[in-house]
């Protein structure tokens, strides 16, 4: 088995050793229920309170504005369903065509229930038109939900401007910041969003823990009904170990953010430059000026993304495809379709997403192996030399 060169951090991250160390005692030694009256559980409750304060400190908000959830998808669903439940007279919502399925699948479900959804498009770089967004908001719009950064391309949306626009129009605004938190600075004391979602396993905390930020004064209706946990806003015994781990991971992420935006970004840029120089008919998907420092989506003409992934895996290189082919669909990803990436490129799109654990040796291995993989696959592909001689798409 080859050592793993892990470049799929937008899918999930390794749990940081320091985070695992902090978390472990709450799985083995301090296992009491934080809601219990006895001191054994009470000491756990105190650590839960501290973790909430630590997360709030990183985000720049009040600890009481945080609701701990199981994941980003739960946070996203809760935000939108709460906005609709709190404003039953409003039957319209606005989102984008490039959102995570946690938003898009819910939107489709709501359409089946009689709600109207406006899906905003993006240009060929994956950017939104703010004038289109402004025009989409109506009197009966309950909420606008726009992701902070795209999980496939890394393109960052102008969330401060969108939040201000929504505030001026008197409509609730939610952002899925699952990919952004821990990679770029987010200060909720200055950012006028009403609700924000994040997930622990994207920033070196374990799976199974997330957060929904709800600004004070925002109308809210709980998604899970039951006990009094989370001040009655989310029932269910708290995932204490996960929450404590998340707080530790977010504190570490803040400490490493400068590294994320310098060393990690430099590794990403070197990877891109090396691939584009060595592999003809390759291109970057998305706006290269406004994106996450760890993410690149690269398209290779005349080949299939799933075949590239399988051959990379033989060398221990883990990445992901920008195509939905791996799930049995013949259609490229909805993000690349929305951007208008040509079919011949979209099917051969690969996402590499780095982390602070990525090394120069990792990048060297990809640059050593990937050009030969693409050459091999193209020899097997039924493309013509006439097609291969055409210029690469500039979109």
WOSUL-V91131 format. One record per backbone hydrogen bond with DSSP energy under -0.5 kcal/mol. CO is the residue of the C=O (numbers start at 1). NH is the residue of the N-H. If there is no record, write none. Layout:
CO:NH + CO:NH
//
This chain:
4:6 + 5:7 + 5:318 + 7:353 + 8:11 + 8:12 + 16:19 + 16:20 + 17:21 + 18:22 + 19:23 + 20:24 + 21:25 + 23:26 + 24:27 + 24:28 + 25:29 + 25:30 + 29:31 + 33:36 + 38:42 + 39:43 + 40:44 + 41:45 + 42:46 + 43:47 + 44:48 + 45:49 + 46:50 + 47:51 + 48:52 + 49:53 + 50:54 + 51:55 + 52:56 + 53:57 + 54:58 + 55:59 + 56:60 + 56:61 + 59:188 + 62:65 + 63:66 + 65:214 + 67:212 + 69:210 + 71:75 + 72:76 + 73:77 + 74:78 + 75:79 + 76:80 + 77:81 + 78:82 + 79:83 + 80:84 + 81:85 + 82:86 + 83:87 + 85:88 + 87:90 + 89:91 + 91:116 + 92:142 + 92:143 + 93:118 + 94:145 + 95:120 + 96:99 + 100:103 + 100:104 + 101:105 + 101:106 + 103:107 + 104:108 + 105:109 + 106:110 + 107:111 + 108:112 + 109:113 + 110:113 + 110:115 + 111:114 + 116:93 + 117:119 + 118:95 + 118:120 + 120:97 + 123:126 + 125:287 + 127:123 + 128:130 + 129:133 + 130:134 + 131:135 + 132:136 + 133:136 + 133:137 + 134:137 + 138:141 + 140:92 + 140:142 + 142:172 + 143:94 + 144:174 + 148:157 + 150:154 + 154:292 + 155:150 + 157:159 + 158:162 + 159:163 + 160:164 + 161:165 + 162:166 + 163:167 + 164:168 + 165:169 + 166:170 + 166:171 + 167:170 + 172:144 + 173:194 + 173:195 + 174:146 + 175:177 + 175:197 + 176:148 + 176:149 + 177:181 + 180:183 + 180:184 + 184:182 + 186:188 + 187:190 + 187:191 + 190:192 + 191:193 + 194:215 + 195:175 + 196:213 + 197:177 + 198:211 + 199:202 + 200:203 + 200:205 + 201:13 + 204:16 + 209:200 + 210:69 + 211:198 + 212:67 + 213:196 + 215:218 + 223:225 + 224:235 + 228:231 + 228:232 + 229:232 + 229:234 + 230:233 + 233:223 + 238:240 + 239:243 + 240:244 + 241:245 + 242:246 + 243:247 + 244:248 + 245:249 + 246:250 + 247:251 + 248:252 + 249:253 + 250:254 + 251:255 + 252:256 + 254:257 + 256:260 + 257:261 + 259:262 + 259:264 + 260:265 + 262:266 + 263:267 + 264:268 + 265:269 + 266:270 + 267:271 + 268:272 + 269:273 + 270:274 + 271:275 + 272:276 + 273:277 + 274:278 + 275:279 + 278:280 + 281:301 + 283:299 + 284:286 + 290:156 + 292:295 + 294:354 + 296:298 + 296:352 + 297:285 + 298:350 + 299:283 + 300:303 + 304:308 + 305:309 + 306:310 + 307:311 + 308:312 + 309:313 + 310:314 + 312:315 + 312:317 + 313:316 + 316:5 + 316:318 + 317:319 + 318:7 + 320:351 + 322:333 + 323:326 + 324:327 + 324:329 + 325:328 + 331:324 + 333:337 + 334:338 + 335:339 + 336:340 + 336:341 + 337:340 + 342:345 + 342:346 + 343:347 + 344:302 + 345:348 + 346:349 + 347:305 + 348:300 + 349:322 + 349:323 + 350:298 + 350:352 + 351:320 + 351:353 + 352:296 + 353:9 + 355:358 + 359:363 + 360:364 + 361:365 + 362:366 + 363:367 + 364:368 + 365:369 + 366:370 + 369:373 + 370:374 + 371:375 + 372:376 + 373:377 + 374:378 + 375:379 + 376:380 + 377:381 + 384:388 + 385:389 + 387:390
//
